[in-house]
Amino acid sequence: MNLTTIKRRFLSALIAIVRRVSIAVRFFGRSVAAHPSAWISLRSVIRVNCGGSITIGENCEIHPFSMLLTHGGHIHLGDNCSVNPFTIIYGCGGAYIGNNVRIGAHVMVVPENHNPGTDAVPLRLSGTTRKGIRIDDNVWIGAGARILDGVSIGRNAVIGAGSVVTKSVPANTTVVGVPARVASTRLSPTPMLGEPR
């Protein structure tokens, strides 16, 4: 082993220790579980408010000015996910995000909906419904998209930039528009021998 390799290994180990300590200190006493390999910008907002919890998996990237806010619900980010700047993910009714999900800038994930108000009961007092949102593995969500309550997005789906997703999206499809509609469907490739589905 040469000196360069030793330096690289030492530096990698040092970075891992610094990340582990940083995550432990930043989220001490809060219901936030972040894998030490995750990179979480100090300029992001990770907040547990009114209960709930946040889980951030291995090798995730939470970029500056993004926000994860529980509002009493749970947010789960799987492994190898990226949350780009100015994206907001609420936990309210539960936001489950699988592995290898790419979330563009300015995306909103909102697992809650206000009940309509009436003359007798104004909107602010009419309550909310919370069905939750599920986003499966290998999904790409384009910049500025809005994912609304009750939506489930299947594996390998692509959500076009600026789309407003109000209905569930099947696996292997691309949706675009307001409201989002199916633009194309891809055949799921046959997995190689020994590869998990």
C-alpha positions in Angstrom: 0.0 0.0 0.0 1.5 3.4 -1.0 1.3 6.7 0.9 -1.5 8.1 -1.4 -3.8 5.1 -0.7 -3.2 5.5 3.0 -4.0 9.2 2.9 -7.2 8.5 0.9 -8.4 5.9 3.4 -7.5 8.1 6.3 -9.4 11.0 4.8 -12.5 8.8 4.0 -12.5 7.5 7.6 -12.2 11.1 8.9 -15.1 12.3 6.7 -17.3 9.4 7.9 -16.5 10.2 11.5 -17.3 13.9 11.0 -20.6 13.1 9.3 -21.6 10.7 12.0 -20.8 13.2 14.8 -22.5 16.1 12.9 -25.7 14.1 12.4 -25.7 12.9 16.0 -25.3 16.5 17.3 -27.7 18.1 14.9 -30.5 15.7 15.5 -29.9 15.0 19.2 -33.1 14.3 21.1 -35.3 14.5 18.0 -37.0 11.7 16.1 -34.6 11.9 13.1 -32.7 8.8 12.1 -30.1 9.6 9.4 -27.6 7.1 8.1 -24.0 8.3 8.6 -23.3 8.1 4.9 -26.1 10.6 4.1 -25.1 14.2 3.2 -27.5 16.7 4.7 -26.7 20.3 4.0 -26.6 22.5 7.1 -28.7 25.0 5.1 -31.6 22.4 4.8 -34.5 22.4 7.3 -35.1 19.0 8.9 -37.8 19.5 11.5 -40.0 17.2 13.6 -43.0 19.3 14.7 -46.2 18.2 16.4 -44.8 14.6 16.6 -43.8 12.2 13.8 -40.4 11.1 12.7 -37.9 11.3 9.8 -35.8 8.5 8.4 -33.0 9.2 5.9 -31.3 6.2 4.3 -27.8 5.4 3.1 -26.0 7.8 0.6 -28.9 10.3 0.5 -28.3 13.9 -0.5 -30.4 16.6 1.1 -29.4 19.8 -0.7 -29.5 23.4 0.7 -32.8 25.1 1.2 -34.8 21.9 1.0 -37.3 21.2 3.8 -38.5 18.0 5.5 -41.3 18.9 7.9 -43.3 16.1 9.8 -46.4 18.1 10.9 -47.3 15.1 13.0 -46.6 12.4 10.4 -43.7 10.3 9.2 -41.2 10.9 6.4 -39.2 7.9 5.1 -36.4 8.4 2.5 -34.9 5.1 1.3 -31.3 4.7 0.1 -29.5 6.7 -2.6 -32.2 9.4 -2.8 -31.6 13.1 -3.6 -33.8 16.0 -2.5 -32.8 19.1 -4.5 -32.9 22.8 -3.4 -36.2 24.4 -2.4 -38.1 21.1 -2.4 -40.6 20.7 0.5 -41.7 17.3 1.8 -44.4 17.3 4.4 -45.1 14.3 6.7 -48.7 15.0 7.6 -50.4 11.8 6.4 -47.2 10.0 5.8 -44.6 10.3 3.0 -42.9 7.0 2.0 -40.1 7.4 -0.6 -38.3 4.3 -1.7 -34.7 3.7 -2.9 -33.0 5.5 -5.8 -35.6 8.3 -6.0 -34.4 11.6 -7.6 -36.5 14.6 -6.6 -35.8 17.8 -8.6 -35.7 21.4 -7.3 -38.9 23.2 -6.2 -40.9 19.9 -5.9 -43.7 19.7 -3.3 -44.9 16.5 -1.7 -48.1 17.2 0.3 -49.8 14.2 2.0 -52.7 16.3 3.3 -55.8 18.1 2.0 -58.0 20.7 3.5 -61.7 19.9 3.7 -63.9 22.6 2.0 -65.3 25.3 4.2 -68.9 26.4 4.3 -70.7 29.6 5.5 -71.2 27.8 8.9 -67.7 26.3 9.2 -64.9 28.3 7.7 -62.0 26.6 5.9 -59.6 27.0 8.8 -61.9 25.1 11.1 -63.1 22.4 8.6 -60.3 20.0 9.2 -58.1 18.0 6.9 -57.9 14.5 5.3 -54.6 12.7 5.4 -54.3 9.6 3.1 -50.5 9.7 2.7 -48.2 9.5 -0.4 -46.1 6.5 -1.5 -43.3 6.8 -4.1 -41.7 3.5 -5.0 -38.1 2.8 -6.1 -36.3 4.3 -9.1 -38.7 7.2 -9.6 -37.6 10.5 -11.1 -39.6 13.6 -10.2 -38.9 16.6 -12.4 -38.4 20.2 -11.1 -41.5 22.0 -9.9 -43.8 19.0 -9.8 -46.5 18.8 -7.1 -47.5 15.4 -5.6 -50.8 15.6 -3.8 -52.4 13.6 -1.0 -53.5 10.0 -1.7 -51.2 9.5 -4.6 -49.0 6.3 -5.1 -46.3 6.4 -7.7 -45.1 3.0 -9.1 -41.5 1.8 -9.7 -39.5 3.4 -12.5 -42.0 6.2 -13.1 -41.1 9.6 -14.4 -43.0 12.7 -13.3 -42.5 15.6 -15.8 -41.3 19.0 -14.7 -44.1 21.2 -13.5 -46.7 18.4 -13.4 -49.4 18.3 -10.8 -50.0 14.6 -9.8 -53.5 14.1 -8.4 -54.0 10.4 -9.2 -51.8 7.4 -8.7 -49.2 6.7 -11.4 -48.6 3.1 -12.6 -45.1 1.6 -12.7 -42.9 2.3 -15.8 -44.9 5.3 -17.0 -44.1 8.9 -17.7 -46.7 11.5 -16.7 -46.8 15.2 -17.6 -49.2 18.1 -17.4 -51.7 19.8 -15.1 -53.3 17.5 -14.0 -50.7 14.9 -14.9 -51.6 12.4 -17.6 -49.8 9.4 -19.0 -47.5 10.4 -21.8 -45.8 7.1 -22.4 -45.4 3.6 -21.0 -42.2 1.6 -21.0 -42.0 -2.2 -20.9 -40.3 -3.4 -17.7 -37.0 -5.1 -18.6 -36.6 -8.7 -17.6 -34.3 -8.8 -14.6 -31.0 -10.6 -15.1 -30.5 -14.0 -13.4 -30.1 -13.5 -9.7 -31.2 -9.8 -9.8 -34.0 -8.8 -7.4 -37.2 -7.5 -8.9 
